Amino acid sequence: MKNFSTSNINYTDTSVANVLGRFSDVNINLSYLDSSTRLNYNFVEIGEHGSFTGATRKESQRMLEDYIKKNGIIGKIMNYQAQHSATSPITGAGGMIPMMMSADFNASFSASPTAVSAPASSGAGNNNLLGVGLSYGSYNVSNSADKVSTASIPLSYTIRNDIDPRRQLSFSMPITVVEVGSAKTVHSGLGVAYRLPLSDYWTITPSARYSAVASADRATVATLYSASVASNYVIPMSGFDIAIGNMLGYYQTGKFSAGDYSFDPSIKSMAMRNGVMLSQPVNLGKKMTIEYSLIDTRYFGGDKPFLDNFQELGITIGTNKSAQDARSFVRGGLTLMRGPGTQGFTANIGYWF
């Protein structure tokens, strides 16, 4: 927009001009009539169109730039992309909302060793847990030559109750870098969750989180407020356990302002995450646990994203989770994911001490 001659070396300030562009899955048309300073613009998919007339074309283009910065156009583009693209930094594969949703669910149900429902043992010797991990994901998106890859470092700190170690206050902060082709995005969020045992085998975990995503390559900045409540019920069987996990979450983006820029993607969504897991003790020189899980995620209210449902099939192995008094845990696993126009995998390893 600042220099039309980059796409046409014969362009002058009096030329007829018709520029077609595409920005974050939204088509853009900019045009001038012969010898006119009136700049016509049309952001096709979001219905934003009009014109600006300055004393010069340069001034007209600056007027449009100011309008884009201050009147929510960028937020509307991000909202459109979230609903129509599997690579949205906010809702797509490896995006902010799915990753934060997974972190909250894991605190109650799956890979974390703090997700234990069992009769309370003696509190003697129990200690708090610091967790660190590494996760790598790769996803293929239909009709796109670009592969989505993610690298994440999930950090956590869990305070276990001295009397009943099943009562746990957890703080978590996953840090994730997402690459779509050569474009990079970073997102992170600080979350807090409290595990409350209602019986020997049933726990409820409410949680809340504040997150942010930023990408200079994709001109995206957004914040997110989220709240969820999760249930984890364990059914002891002969030789193995079956766990049933359910979570209901609410996710809402916030307004971002910095310098001349001000916008809000205005995304509000509700989602359910439900899973079943079979946990089986194994002896590989020491007591270990192997787990097989199937998890289904579905959005059902508010702004439904393009990736509005996805399923995950996972296997993890590590230290026996039933060891309530253990001072350290290690777990690793592989998860296969499939959703609308998207499929991929995630490999992870975590250590809590």
Long-range contacts (C-beta under 8 A, 24 or more apart in sequence): 1-30, 1-61, 1-64, 1-65, 2-61, 13-56, 13-57, 23-77, 23-219, 24-77, 24-78, 24-80, 24-81, 24-85, 24-218, 24-219, 24-220, 25-77, 25-80, 25-81, 25-84, 25-85, 26-77, 26-80, 26-81, 30-64, 32-57, 39-63, 39-64, 43-73, 43-76, 43-77, 45-80, 45-84, 46-73, 46-76, 46-77, 46-79, 46-80, 48-73, 48-76, 66-260, 69-260, 69-261, 69-262, 70-260, 70-261, 70-262, 72-262, 72-263, 72-264, 73-263, 74-219, 74-261, 74-263, 75-263, 75-264, 75-265, 75-266, 78-220, 78-222, 78-263, 78-265, 78-267, 79-265, 79-266, 79-267, 79-303, 82-265, 82-267, 82-303, 82-305, 82-306, 83-303, 83-304, 83-305, 83-306, 84-306, 85-306, 86-141, 86-142, 86-144, 86-306, 86-307, 86-339, 86-340, 86-341, 86-342, 87-141, 87-144, 87-146, 87-148, 87-180, 88-305, 88-306, 88-307, 89-178, 89-185, 89-187, 89-213, 89-215, 89-218, 89-220, 89-222, 90-213, 90-220, 90-222, 90-224, 90-253, 90-265, 90-267, 90-305, 91-267, 91-269, 91-305, 91-306, 91-307, 92-148, 92-305, 92-306, 92-307, 92-342, 93-137, 93-139, 93-141, 93-148, 93-307, 93-337, 93-339, 93-342, 93-344, 94-137, 94-139, 94-148, 94-149, 94-150, 94-176, 94-178, 95-178, 95-187, 95-213, 95-307, 96-187, 96-189, 96-211, 96-212, 96-213, 96-222, 96-224, 97-224, 97-226, 97-251, 97-267, 97-269, 97-271, 97-305, 98-297, 98-307, 98-310, 99-150, 99-152, 99-174, 99-176, 99-187, 100-174, 100-189, 100-191, 100-209, 100-211, 100-224, 100-226, 100-251, 101-226, 101-228, 101-247, 101-249, 101-251, 101-271, 101-273, 101-297, 102-273, 103-154, 103-172, 103-174, 103-189, 103-191, 103-209, 104-191, 104-193, 104-207, 104-209, 104-226, 104-228, 104-230, 104-247, 104-249, 105-228, 105-230, 105-245, 105-247, 105-273, 105-275, 105-295, 107-156, 107-170, 107-172, 107-191, 107-193, 107-195, 107-205, 107-207, 107-230, 108-193, 108-195, 108-203, 108-205, 108-207, 108-230, 108-231, 108-232, 108-245, 108-247, 109-230, 109-232, 109-243, 109-245, 109-247, 109-275, 109-277, 110-245, 110-275, 110-277, 110-291, 110-293, 110-295, 110-314, 110-316, 111-316, 111-331, 111-333, 111-348, 111-350, 112-156, 112-331, 112-350, 112-352, 113-318, 113-319, 113-321, 113-326, 113-329, 113-331, 113-352, 114-158, 114-160, 114-168, 114-170, 114-195, 114-352, 115-195, 115-232, 115-321, 116-166, 116-321, 116-322, 116-324, 117-166, 117-197, 117-200, 117-201, 117-202, 117-203, 117-232, 117-233, 117-234, 117-243, 118-166, 118-200, 118-201, 118-234, 118-322, 118-324, 119-200, 120-163, 120-164, 120-165, 120-166, 120-197, 120-200, 120-324, 121-165, 121-324, 121-325, 122-325, 123-161, 123-162, 123-163, 123-164, 123-165, 124-325, 125-325, 125-327, 126-160, 126-161, 126-162, 126-165, 126-324, 126-325, 127-160, 127-327, 128-157, 128-158, 128-159, 128-160, 129-156, 129-157, 129-158, 129-160, 129-329, 129-352, 129-353, 130-156, 130-157, 130-352, 130-353, 131-155, 131-156, 131-157, 131-158, 131-172, 131-350, 131-351, 131-352, 132-156, 132-350, 132-351, 133-348, 133-349, 133-350, 133-351, 134-348, 134-349, 134-350, 135-346, 135-347, 135-348, 135-349, 136-346, 136-347, 136-348, 137-337, 137-344, 137-345, 137-346, 137-347, 138-344, 138-345, 139-337, 139-342, 139-343, 139-344, 140-342, 140-343, 140-344, 141-341, 141-342, 142-341, 142-342, 143-341, 145-181, 146-180, 146-181, 147-180, 147-181, 148-178, 148-179, 148-180, 148-344, 149-178, 149-179, 150-176, 150-177, 150-178, 150-179, 150-346, 151-176, 151-177, 152-176, 152-177, 154-350, 156-352, 158-352, 164-197, 165-324, 165-325, 166-195, 166-197, 166-203, 166-324, 167-194, 167-195, 167-196, 167-197, 168-194, 168-195, 169-193, 169-194, 169-195, 170-194, 170-195, 180-218, 182-217, 183-215, 183-217, 183-218, 184-215, 184-217, 185-213, 185-214, 185-215, 185-217, 185-218, 185-220, 186-213, 186-214, 186-215, 187-211, 187-212, 187-213, 187-214, 188-212, 189-224, 189-226, 201-233, 201-234, 201-235, 201-236, 202-231, 202-232, 202-233, 202-234, 203-231, 203-232, 204-229, 204-230, 204-231, 205-229, 205-230, 205-231, 205-232, 206-230, 221-256, 221-258, 221-261, 222-253, 222-254, 222-256, 222-265, 223-253, 223-254, 223-255, 223-256, 224-251, 224-252, 224-253, 224-254, 225-251, 225-252, 225-253, 225-254, 226-250, 226-251, 226-252, 230-273, 239-280, 239-281, 240-278, 240-279, 240-280, 240-281, 241-278, 241-279, 241-280, 242-276, 242-277, 242-278, 242-279, 243-276, 243-277, 243-279, 244-275, 244-276, 245-273, 245-274, 245-275, 245-276, 245-277, 245-295, 246-272, 246-273, 246-274, 246-275, 247-272, 247-273, 247-274, 248-272, 249-273, 266-303, 267-302, 267-303, 267-305, 268-302, 268-303, 269-299, 269-301, 269-302, 269-303, 269-304, 269-305, 270-299, 270-300, 270-301, 270-302, 271-297, 271-298, 271-299, 271-300, 272-297, 272-298, 272-300, 273-297, 279-321, 281-320, 281-322, 282-317, 287-319, 287-320, 287-323, 288-317, 288-318, 288-319, 288-320, 289-317, 289-318, 289-319, 289-320, 289-321, 289-322, 290-315, 290-316, 290-317, 291-315, 291-316, 291-317, 291-333, 306-340, 306-341, 307-339, 307-340, 307-341, 307-342, 308-340, 309-339, 309-340, 310-337, 310-338, 310-339, 310-340, 310-342, 311-337, 311-338, 311-339, 312-336, 312-337, 327-353, 328-352, 328-353, 329-353
